[in-house]
């Protein structure tokens, strides 16, 4: 099937798809705002795996640069997002996302 | 050996991902996410991305997850107590996502069924040297813009964390 004991590239991409779907599931199903936020990090990690795998296929370093930028954006997002969560908790004394649903109507 | 490492750490990653979604307490989810990130770092090494693997361990597992754990402990929130989503989400959610994964896996296995196998050492351009050359060459402007982005994020975090809305 594949020579020399290597791993097919598509397996990496399928693993990335599985992790991304798990992140989507966590984002949609969980009610704790911190867990929802961690699901977003899981999705970003899955996309990073795709970038690095495609970088291997094309034998270029560009995918690594994009993965690096995704990490930078994730760090900035985590800092701001957790500050927002702290503010929400200060005002609502709750981390349930259904308690912060004024924009629904 | 490649196949062995891939299977072991892919299983750890998927198990950790499932655990992130299914655990009710945020601390358990955060520790599962650390497991996912560690196994992804090993997979990056198998793909020849040394720099990204180290950055994954230091930035994600080291900095971002510590920030998460710090906030979870600061807020001291327990697990979820309220019941979950509506009936439609409970019934349709898992099958729809499984179908999504199946479609993507089918497309990937069709599109990439050429015999490109990933070997450890098959791509040796992921060192800090070549990443640095790319960042300070072709990607210099985006790299400098990210420094502005991080500055904005720092200011935003400080302003938000001390704001009193009443």
Interface residues (C-beta under 8 A of the other chain):
Chain A: X2 X3 X4 X5 X6 X7 X8 X9 X10 X11 X12 X13 X14 X15 X17 X18 X19 X21 X22 X23 X24 X25 X26 X28 X29 X30 X31 X32 X34 X35 X37 X38 X39 X41 X42 X45 X48 X49 X52 X53 X55 X56 X57 X59 X60 X61 X62 X64 X65 X67 X68 X69 X71 X72 X73 X74 X75 X76 X77 X78 X79 X80 X82 X83 X84 X85 X86 X87 X89 X90 X91 X95 X96 X98
Chain B: X1 X2 X3 X6 X10 X13 X14 X17 X18 X20 X21 X23 X26 X29 X30 X33 X36 X37 X40 X43 X44 X46 X47 X48 X49 X51 X52 X55 X56 X59 X60 X63 X64 X67 X68 X71 X72 X74 X75 X77 X80 X82 X84 X85 X89 X93 X94 X97 X100 X101 X104 X105 X108 X109 X111 X112 X113 X115 X116 X117 X118 X119 X122 X123 X125 X126 X130 X131 X134 X135 X139 X142 X146 X149 X150 X152 X153 X154 X156 X157 X158 X160 X161 X163 X164 X165 X166
